[in-house]
Amino acid sequence: MNQRLKNITILMLTCCFFYSCSTSESHYQQIFSSYEAGRFSEARQEIDQLTAANPQAKVAEELEILRYRMDRIELDFSKTEAEIKKELLVYFDDLTATQMNEWESSGKLEMRMIDGTKRYFRNAVPNLFRVDSMAGIVKIKKDGIYNDPLDAFCLDNTTSLVKNFQQGLPPEEMRLRFRIEYIITLQPDAVPANEQIRCWMPFPQESLPRQSNVKLLSVNSGEYQVADNSSLQRSLYMEKVSVAGEPTVFSFSAEFETLPQWIPIAPEMVKPFDTSAELYQQYTAERPPHLIFSEEIKSLAREITRDLTNPVDKVKAIYYWIDQNIPWASALEYSTFECIPQYVLENKKGDCGMQTLLFLSLARYSGIPCKWQSGWMLHPGEVNLHDWCEVYYEGIGWVPLDQSFGLQESEVTEIKDFYISGLDNYRLIVNDDFSREFNPPKKYYRSEPMDFQRGELEWRGGNLYFDKWSYNMNVTRIKETSL
């Protein structure tokens, strides 16, 4: 049974608990059919009717999530056909309906029919140029070649790191220290006055060997709670009371140190896995809904790793395949997906977290223990959310791998493959896993139920989604330390 059918079954059983089974199953099927067909207004009305017919019963959790999902999809698919055509006509003077339909049917120009109207992903046109080679050529002819300064910075930086490691320089001699100020601003009157607002903010992990000496400097609240470092999604929690007509601002500042890590692993360096060990079983297992060994994942993993037996060779083969076949593209909100790797394979694109989840799925099915890690990238001029992972090798331990930073433009193998077994130190580590409980726990469905890099807000009336607040990180590199 695929994940969607599993969700349907779970929801039907839940509905049957709250409502009479004679009507709930057909009613739910009607709601789900309306959602699948893009009839969101109709689906919402049907959910409301189900609630009104059972005023004493709590609407099943999955129905509430479905309602959230529709709201979030509409925010992501915020552009009209006229707006998208205007963007495309800058590059395609002879744009035709046939060409638009081809891009839409292939998923290269991301569109959904919602309530009978074409709605387009807000970054549909930039993504089209990233994933369609012919469209990309047209853009280059008009705008010229864009050389991403991050690529040049990483190539210079990793070249230097590899040289330092090869010369035996201790990682401590390559450490960096950062000071960050993180700010969340809730819009004025997003909630009524005098209401308590709960806020979870991403906080640095003590994550050896790459991040340590975390020091909280300030918090703009007299009362707050920093989650223990054992929390796999670490947060700083505080509460504030809303004031009419004013934004509600949450902020903290902190310092931490980072070290680079690079382990050039040869196949003969690793030992056979102890497949009975708890670590191996945990980190080679499925974790629905996003780590699923579907038939497509199984088939692709077998194809990529055919005739390979050593974990090092398998990891490299999977990394190369994703690098060469799944271009980076701006992503929809993760909470709107049923299974992210499935979406990536169907659409042949994905952002850093999507590429990482695909890697995790293929690697775990291939018998390679691996786990999620994420936070922020702190490269000069490129501060942003970012996801990567770690791979476990018997006899070596956990080794970082950044799928989306990809193969570098270098003839030197160690530099080209740096991010297969290394990570630069322009990183902020917040999460050592995904979809884990906060401390204190959140009551309502999260804005981002999987990752945790921006923060989470709620009040007694429910979750406060990303469209109600903004976030900002100010980063300062401290060039001299006294330790």
Backbone torsions as a table, in degrees:
resi	resn	phi	psi	omega
1	MET	NA	130.0	179.5
2	ASN	-75.5	171.2	-172.6
3	GLN	-64.7	-36.5	-180.0
4	ARG	-61.5	-45.0	179.3
5	LEU	-65.9	-33.6	175.3
6	LYS	-62.0	-45.0	179.7
7	ASN	-61.9	-40.8	178.7
8	ILE	-60.4	-47.4	-178.0
9	THR	-61.5	-43.9	179.3
10	ILE	-61.2	-44.5	-178.8
11	LEU	-64.3	-42.1	179.9
12	MET	-61.7	-42.2	179.3
13	LEU	-64.1	-39.3	178.8
14	THR	-64.9	-45.6	179.0
15	CYS	-59.4	-41.2	-178.9
16	CYS	-61.6	-29.4	178.7
17	PHE	-68.9	-38.4	-176.2
18	PHE	-89.5	-29.9	-174.0
19	TYR	-125.7	169.7	177.7
20	SER	-69.1	132.9	-176.0
21	CYS	-63.9	-19.7	-177.9
22	SER	-67.0	-29.1	-177.3
23	THR	-113.1	-25.9	-170.8
24	SER	-65.9	-40.2	-175.3
25	GLU	-64.4	-48.5	-179.8
26	SER	-67.4	-35.6	179.4
27	HIS	-64.9	-44.5	179.1
28	TYR	-63.3	-44.9	179.2
29	GLN	-57.2	-36.7	178.7
30	GLN	-66.3	-43.6	178.2
31	ILE	-61.6	-46.7	-177.6
32	PHE	-66.0	-40.3	178.3
33	SER	-62.4	-40.8	178.0
34	SER	-62.9	-43.2	178.2
35	TYR	-62.3	-48.1	-178.2
36	GLU	-61.3	-33.3	-179.3
37	ALA	-83.3	-1.0	179.6
38	GLY	81.7	13.3	178.1
39	ARG	-90.4	71.9	-172.0
40	PHE	-67.2	-42.2	-179.9
41	SER	-60.6	-40.5	179.2
42	GLU	-66.0	-42.3	179.5
43	ALA	-63.1	-40.6	179.1
44	ARG	-64.2	-42.5	178.7
45	GLN	-61.6	-39.8	-179.9
46	GLU	-67.3	-37.3	176.2
47	ILE	-65.4	-42.8	178.9
48	ASP	-62.1	-40.4	178.8
49	GLN	-63.9	-41.1	179.0
50	LEU	-63.1	-39.9	178.7
51	THR	-67.4	-44.4	-178.6
52	ALA	-63.9	-34.0	-179.0
53	ALA	-73.1	-17.2	-179.2
54	ASN	-132.6	65.5	-173.0
55	PRO	-61.7	-23.9	-179.2
56	GLN	-89.5	-7.6	-175.5
57	ALA	-104.1	144.3	176.1
58	LYS	-78.4	130.4	177.5
59	VAL	-63.2	137.4	-178.0
60	ALA	-54.3	142.0	-176.1
61	GLU	-56.0	-40.5	-178.3
62	GLU	-64.0	-30.8	176.9
63	LEU	-69.3	-38.9	176.5
64	GLU	-64.0	-40.9	178.3
65	ILE	-63.8	-38.6	178.2
66	LEU	-63.0	-39.0	177.4
67	ARG	-63.7	-46.0	177.0
68	TYR	-58.2	-42.8	-176.5
69	ARG	-61.6	-42.5	179.3
70	MET	-63.6	-42.9	178.0
71	ASP	-58.7	-43.1	-175.3
72	ARG	-73.8	-35.7	176.3
73	ILE	-62.1	-42.2	179.8
74	GLU	-64.1	-34.2	176.3
75	LEU	-68.7	-39.9	178.5
76	ASP	-68.4	-42.0	-179.4
77	PHE	-94.7	70.2	-169.5
78	SER	-99.5	-6.2	-175.6
79	LYS	-101.3	145.6	179.7
80	THR	-88.5	167.6	177.5
81	GLU	-61.7	-38.6	179.7
82	ALA	-63.6	-40.0	179.9
83	GLU	-67.0	-41.3	179.8
84	ILE	-67.1	-43.0	178.2
85	LYS	-60.9	-38.9	178.5
86	LYS	-61.3	-41.0	178.0
87	GLU	-66.2	-41.1	-177.1
88	LEU	-72.8	-33.3	-177.8
89	LEU	-65.4	-18.3	173.8
90	VAL	-61.9	-29.9	-176.0
91	TYR	-110.1	-26.1	-175.0
92	PHE	-123.4	95.0	-179.8
93	ASP	-64.7	-30.6	-175.9
94	ASP	-104.4	32.7	-178.7
95	LEU	-58.4	130.6	-179.1
96	THR	-120.1	162.0	176.2
97	ALA	-63.7	-34.2	178.6
98	THR	-62.2	-44.5	179.1
99	GLN	-64.3	-42.6	178.0
100	MET	-59.4	-44.7	-178.9
101	ASN	-63.8	-37.5	178.7
102	GLU	-63.9	-45.9	178.8
103	TRP	-63.6	-40.0	-178.6
104	GLU	-68.0	-44.7	-177.8
105	SER	-66.8	-29.0	178.6
106	SER	-82.6	-11.2	-177.6
107	GLY	84.7	-0.3	-179.5
108	LYS	-72.2	-30.6	172.5
109	LEU	-112.3	99.9	-166.0
110	GLU	-73.8	119.1	-175.3
111	MET	-140.4	147.8	172.7
112	ARG	-134.4	143.7	170.3
113	MET	-84.5	117.5	179.3
114	ILE	-125.0	116.9	-177.8
115	ASP	52.4	42.5	174.2
116	GLY	80.3	5.8	-178.0
117	THR	-124.0	139.7	175.8
118	LYS	-69.7	126.4	176.1
119	ARG	-125.4	137.2	-173.4
120	TYR	-115.5	145.5	174.8
121	PHE	-57.6	138.7	-175.1
122	ARG	-59.1	-26.2	177.8
123	ASN	-110.7	28.8	-176.2
124	ALA	-61.2	-43.3	-176.1
125	VAL	-71.3	-47.9	175.0
126	PRO	-56.3	-38.5	178.5
127	ASN	-67.2	-35.4	178.1
128	LEU	-57.0	-43.4	-179.5
129	PHE	-68.5	-23.8	-179.9
130	ARG	-80.7	-32.8	-171.1
131	VAL	-107.4	-16.0	178.6
132	ASP	-108.5	114.1	-173.4
133	SER	-62.6	-39.8	-179.0
134	MET	-67.7	-41.8	176.5
135	ALA	-64.0	-37.4	178.3
136	GLY	-61.9	-39.0	178.9
137	ILE	-64.6	-41.1	178.5
138	VAL	-60.8	-42.0	179.9
139	LYS	-65.1	-42.3	179.9
140	ILE	-62.5	-40.1	179.6
141	LYS	-60.9	-34.1	-178.6
142	LYS	-87.1	-45.1	-172.8
143	ASP	-99.1	-15.1	-174.3
144	GLY	87.0	169.2	-179.7
145	ILE	-75.1	131.7	176.6
146	TYR	-99.1	120.5	176.7
147	ASN	-101.5	108.4	-177.2
148	ASP	-65.2	120.3	179.5
149	PRO	-61.8	-24.1	177.6
150	LEU	-64.4	-39.3	178.8
151	ASP	-60.4	-45.5	-179.4
152	ALA	-65.4	-41.1	180.0
153	PHE	-62.8	-46.5	-178.1
154	CYS	-64.4	-39.4	179.2
155	LEU	-62.9	-45.7	178.2
156	ASP	-64.3	-43.8	-176.0
157	ASN	-67.2	-46.6	-178.9
158	THR	-70.2	-31.5	174.5
159	THR	-60.4	-43.3	178.2
160	SER	-67.1	-41.6	-179.8
161	LEU	-63.0	-46.1	179.5
162	VAL	-59.8	-43.5	178.8
163	LYS	-60.7	-44.6	179.8
164	ASN	-63.6	-43.7	178.6
165	PHE	-63.1	-44.0	-178.8
166	GLN	-65.2	-28.4	178.3
167	GLN	-86.5	1.5	175.5
168	GLY	84.5	15.2	178.4
169	LEU	-68.7	127.1	-180.0
170	PRO	-62.1	143.6	178.4
171	PRO	-54.9	-31.9	179.9
172	GLU	-59.0	-28.1	178.9
173	GLU	-76.1	-9.5	-179.5
174	MET	-111.3	13.2	-175.1
175	ARG	-69.3	153.3	173.8
176	LEU	-124.9	152.0	174.9
177	ARG	-124.4	133.7	-178.2
178	PHE	-121.5	148.0	167.8
179	ARG	-116.0	131.0	178.6
180	ILE	-122.6	148.3	168.2
181	GLU	-123.1	120.5	-178.2
182	TYR	-110.9	132.4	-173.7
183	ILE	-132.3	129.6	171.3
184	ILE	-117.7	129.6	-178.2
185	THR	-123.2	112.2	176.8
186	LEU	-83.9	133.8	-176.9
187	GLN	-59.3	147.0	175.6
188	PRO	-56.8	137.6	175.4
189	ASP	61.8	21.6	172.8
190	ALA	-64.9	-27.2	171.5
191	VAL	-132.3	159.9	178.3
192	PRO	-60.9	161.3	179.0
193	ALA	-63.8	151.5	174.9
194	ASN	65.8	25.4	175.2
195	GLU	-100.8	143.4	178.6
196	GLN	-80.4	128.5	179.2
197	ILE	-111.1	129.0	179.6
198	ARG	-101.7	135.0	-174.9
199	CYS	-136.2	130.4	173.0
200	TRP	-112.6	125.3	-178.3
201	MET	-116.2	142.1	-179.7
202	PRO	-64.9	131.0	-175.5
203	PHE	-126.8	142.9	-175.6
204	PRO	-61.6	137.2	173.1
205	GLN	-82.3	150.4	160.2
206	GLU	-85.8	100.5	-171.5
207	SER	-127.9	88.8	-177.8
208	LEU	-72.6	146.4	4.5
209	PRO	-92.7	5.1	-168.2
210	ARG	-97.6	-13.5	179.7
211	GLN	-145.9	129.0	-175.8
212	SER	-156.4	-179.1	178.1
213	ASN	52.0	47.0	177.6
214	VAL	-75.6	130.3	-177.6
215	LYS	-134.8	119.9	174.9
216	LEU	-78.6	127.0	-176.7
217	LEU	-99.2	-44.0	-176.8
218	SER	-157.7	154.8	174.9
219	VAL	-140.6	137.8	-178.3
220	ASN	-87.6	42.6	177.0
221	SER	-154.4	142.4	179.4
222	GLY	-72.3	-25.3	-179.8
223	GLU	-123.1	131.5	179.9
224	TYR	-159.6	169.4	-179.5
225	GLN	-141.2	121.9	174.4
226	VAL	-96.0	123.7	-179.5
227	ALA	-62.1	146.1	177.0
228	ASP	-57.8	151.5	-177.7
229	ASN	-64.8	-14.2	176.3
230	SER	-75.1	-12.6	177.4
231	SER	-66.7	125.3	-175.2
232	LEU	-75.4	-18.8	169.3
233	GLN	-125.8	95.2	-167.4
234	ARG	-83.6	136.0	-175.5
235	SER	-135.4	159.0	165.6
236	LEU	-110.8	122.7	-174.0
237	TYR	-109.5	138.5	172.0
238	MET	-153.1	167.7	179.5
239	GLU	-128.6	146.6	174.6
240	LYS	-140.5	158.7	178.7
241	VAL	-103.4	131.8	-177.1
242	SER	-70.1	147.0	177.6
243	VAL	-121.4	131.8	-176.8
244	ALA	-55.9	130.5	175.5
245	GLY	76.8	2.1	-177.4
246	GLU	-122.1	146.4	173.4
247	PRO	-70.6	153.4	174.0
248	THR	-105.9	121.2	-172.1
249	VAL	-113.9	129.1	174.2
250	PHE	-116.0	134.0	179.0
251	SER	-154.9	154.8	170.9
252	PHE	-149.5	162.5	172.5
253	SER	-130.0	149.0	-177.3
254	ALA	-153.8	162.1	173.2
255	GLU	-124.2	154.5	176.6
256	PHE	-161.7	160.8	177.6
257	GLU	-109.7	148.0	176.0
258	THR	-128.3	147.1	174.4
259	LEU	-123.6	146.3	172.8
260	PRO	-77.3	161.0	175.4
261	GLN	-140.7	131.4	177.4
262	TRP	-147.8	122.7	-178.7
263	ILE	-126.9	97.2	177.9
264	PRO	-71.1	103.9	-171.7
265	ILE	-100.1	124.5	171.8
266	ALA	-95.8	149.6	-177.7
267	PRO	-52.9	-36.5	-176.3
268	GLU	-72.9	-9.6	-178.5
269	MET	-78.3	-21.7	-173.7
270	VAL	-96.4	149.0	178.4
271	LYS	-97.6	162.5	175.2
272	PRO	-62.6	143.7	179.5
273	PHE	-69.6	144.2	168.3
274	ASP	-85.8	94.4	-172.7
275	THR	-69.7	-11.5	177.4
276	SER	-89.4	-8.5	-177.0
277	ALA	-70.2	147.7	-179.7
278	GLU	-60.9	-41.3	-179.9
279	LEU	-59.6	-46.3	-178.2
280	TYR	-62.9	-45.6	-176.9
281	GLN	-67.0	-38.0	-179.4
282	GLN	-67.2	-43.7	-171.7
283	TYR	-97.3	11.7	167.1
284	THR	-117.6	10.3	-175.6
285	ALA	-92.4	160.6	171.5
286	GLU	-72.5	152.4	172.2
287	ARG	-141.2	87.5	-179.7
288	PRO	-57.6	150.4	7.0
289	PRO	-93.4	-7.6	-170.2
290	HIS	-100.6	-15.9	173.7
291	LEU	-112.1	90.2	-176.2
292	ILE	-126.0	132.4	177.1
293	PHE	-87.4	72.0	177.8
294	SER	-69.3	168.4	178.3
295	GLU	-61.7	-33.8	178.6
296	GLU	-68.5	-41.4	177.2
297	ILE	-63.3	-45.3	-179.8
298	LYS	-60.4	-47.6	-177.8
299	SER	-63.4	-44.4	-179.0
300	LEU	-67.0	-41.6	179.0
301	ALA	-61.2	-42.4	178.8
302	ARG	-64.8	-38.8	-179.9
303	GLU	-66.4	-44.1	-177.6
304	ILE	-66.8	-39.3	-173.4
305	THR	-101.3	15.9	-178.8
306	ARG	-54.1	132.4	177.8
307	ASP	69.6	7.8	177.5
308	LEU	-104.0	136.1	-179.6
309	THR	-120.3	-25.1	-176.6
310	ASN	-85.4	135.9	-179.5
311	PRO	-56.1	-38.0	-179.0
312	VAL	-62.2	-44.2	179.9
313	ASP	-67.4	-38.2	179.4
314	LYS	-65.2	-44.9	180.0
315	VAL	-60.6	-45.2	-179.5
316	LYS	-63.5	-41.1	-179.4
317	ALA	-63.9	-42.6	179.2
318	ILE	-66.0	-43.7	179.8
319	TYR	-59.3	-47.5	-179.4
320	TYR	-62.8	-40.9	-177.9
321	TRP	-63.3	-46.2	179.8
322	ILE	-65.2	-42.1	179.8
323	ASP	-58.8	-36.9	-175.1
324	GLN	-90.4	-14.6	-173.6
325	ASN	-121.8	-16.5	-176.3
326	ILE	-123.5	91.0	179.9
327	PRO	-69.1	151.3	176.1
328	TRP	-67.4	138.6	175.6
329	ALA	-149.5	149.5	176.9
330	SER	-58.6	140.6	-169.1
331	ALA	-111.9	152.0	167.3
332	LEU	-68.6	163.2	177.6
333	GLU	-62.9	135.4	-176.3
334	TYR	-61.7	-28.5	-177.1
335	SER	-69.9	-7.5	179.5
336	THR	-94.7	1.5	-176.8
337	PHE	-105.2	148.5	172.2
338	GLU	-87.9	-38.6	177.8
339	CYS	-152.7	108.2	-172.9
340	ILE	-64.1	-48.4	179.6
341	PRO	-58.1	-34.3	177.6
342	GLN	-63.7	-42.6	176.5
343	TYR	-60.5	-43.3	-178.3
344	VAL	-61.3	-44.4	-179.6
345	LEU	-67.9	-36.9	-179.8
346	GLU	-69.9	-34.9	-173.6
347	ASN	-106.0	-6.4	176.7
348	LYS	54.3	46.2	176.9
349	LYS	-166.3	163.4	177.5
350	GLY	173.2	155.6	176.9
351	ASP	-85.6	-169.2	-172.6
352	CYS	-59.3	-43.5	-179.6
353	GLY	-69.6	-35.9	178.5
354	MET	-67.0	-44.2	176.7
355	GLN	-62.3	-39.0	179.8
356	THR	-65.9	-42.5	178.4
357	LEU	-64.5	-36.1	175.4
358	LEU	-65.2	-43.9	176.9
359	PHE	-59.1	-47.3	-179.0
360	LEU	-58.5	-42.0	-178.5
361	SER	-64.4	-48.1	-178.7
362	LEU	-66.3	-41.6	-177.8
363	ALA	-69.7	-44.7	-179.7
364	ARG	-62.4	-43.6	178.2
365	TYR	-62.6	-29.3	179.3
366	SER	-83.1	6.8	176.1
367	GLY	84.2	22.5	179.7
368	ILE	-108.2	115.6	177.1
369	PRO	-65.7	132.1	177.8
370	CYS	-155.7	157.4	-177.0
371	LYS	-144.9	159.3	-177.7
372	TRP	-76.0	147.3	168.7
373	GLN	-149.9	144.3	-177.7
374	SER	-161.5	171.2	179.5
375	GLY	168.8	-116.5	-180.0
376	TRP	-133.6	150.8	167.7
377	MET	-96.8	137.8	-171.7
378	LEU	-118.5	22.2	-178.2
379	HIS	-64.0	145.8	-177.5
380	PRO	-52.6	123.5	179.2
381	GLY	75.8	2.7	-174.4
382	GLU	-132.9	31.3	-179.1
383	VAL	-66.5	123.8	-175.4
384	ASN	-167.0	168.3	173.1
385	LEU	-62.1	145.7	177.9
386	HIS	-157.9	148.7	-179.9
387	ASP	-127.0	146.0	174.9
388	TRP	-153.6	-162.2	-179.6
389	CYS	-153.4	-178.8	175.3
390	GLU	-132.1	143.8	179.3
391	VAL	-115.4	138.1	179.5
392	TYR	-100.4	127.7	175.0
393	TYR	-117.4	127.7	179.0
394	GLU	-61.0	128.7	-179.9
395	GLY	91.3	-11.7	179.1
396	ILE	-120.2	-45.4	-179.4
397	GLY	109.1	-158.7	-177.5
398	TRP	-79.7	131.9	-177.0
399	VAL	-127.9	130.0	-178.4
400	PRO	-71.6	151.0	177.1
401	LEU	-147.2	126.7	179.0
402	ASP	-115.0	100.9	-175.3
403	GLN	-66.6	-42.1	-172.0
404	SER	-77.2	-20.2	176.0
405	PHE	-73.5	-21.0	164.7
406	GLY	68.7	-174.6	177.9
407	LEU	-76.8	133.9	-177.5
408	GLN	-91.2	154.3	-179.0
409	GLU	-76.8	82.7	-179.6
410	SER	-149.5	144.9	175.3
411	GLU	-82.5	-11.3	179.6
412	VAL	-88.1	117.1	-173.7
413	THR	-56.6	-42.5	-177.6
414	GLU	-61.3	-33.7	179.4
415	ILE	-81.9	-43.8	178.4
416	LYS	-56.6	-43.0	-175.6
417	ASP	-95.9	14.3	-171.7
418	PHE	-51.6	-45.4	-172.8
419	TYR	-80.2	3.8	172.6
420	ILE	-80.7	-27.2	179.7
421	SER	-143.7	34.2	179.8
422	GLY	-160.9	166.4	177.7
423	LEU	-149.5	133.7	174.6
424	ASP	-71.0	172.5	-174.6
425	ASN	-102.9	21.3	172.5
426	TYR	-93.9	60.7	-174.9
427	ARG	-137.2	149.0	168.4
428	LEU	-118.9	116.7	-179.3
429	ILE	-93.0	121.5	177.3
430	VAL	-114.0	-39.6	-171.7
431	ASN	-118.9	132.7	172.5
432	ASP	-107.0	12.2	175.6
433	ASP	-171.2	-178.4	178.6
434	PHE	-126.6	160.3	176.8
435	SER	51.8	51.5	177.8
436	ARG	-114.2	154.9	-176.3
437	GLU	-67.9	143.7	174.2
438	PHE	-82.9	165.5	174.4
439	ASN	-132.5	107.0	3.2
440	PRO	-72.4	158.6	-176.4
441	PRO	-68.3	152.9	177.0
442	LYS	-89.2	141.2	-177.5
443	LYS	-82.4	-43.3	-172.6
444	TYR	-102.8	161.2	179.3
445	TYR	-54.5	131.0	-172.6
446	ARG	-71.4	154.6	171.1
447	SER	-64.3	-39.5	175.8
448	GLU	-126.5	93.6	-174.1
449	PRO	-71.9	-11.0	-178.4
450	MET	-104.9	-66.0	-176.7
451	ASP	-88.8	170.0	178.0
452	PHE	-148.9	94.5	-179.1
453	GLN	-133.4	-24.1	-177.1
454	ARG	-99.3	-37.3	-177.1
455	GLY	127.2	175.2	178.1
456	GLU	-144.1	139.1	177.9
457	LEU	-132.3	148.9	173.4
458	GLU	-157.5	164.3	171.6
459	TRP	-139.7	-175.9	-174.3
460	ARG	-65.0	-17.7	178.4
461	GLY	-87.2	-3.2	177.2
462	GLY	133.6	-172.6	178.9
463	ASN	-70.3	149.5	174.6
464	LEU	-110.3	109.6	-172.6
465	TYR	-77.2	169.7	-174.6
466	PHE	-58.5	-26.1	-178.9
467	ASP	-73.9	-7.6	179.9
468	LYS	-97.1	-10.3	-177.1
469	TRP	-150.9	162.6	179.7
470	SER	-122.0	161.0	179.0
471	TYR	-134.6	153.6	179.8
472	ASN	-154.6	139.3	175.4
473	MET	-121.2	122.8	173.0
474	ASN	-98.6	125.5	-174.0
475	VAL	-118.8	131.5	175.2
476	THR	-126.9	127.5	174.0
477	ARG	-87.8	125.0	179.1
478	ILE	-90.8	112.6	-169.9
479	LYS	-84.8	-13.7	177.2
480	GLU	-130.8	133.5	177.9
481	THR	-126.8	154.2	176.3
482	SER	-124.3	99.5	-176.8
483	LEU	-115.1	NA	NA
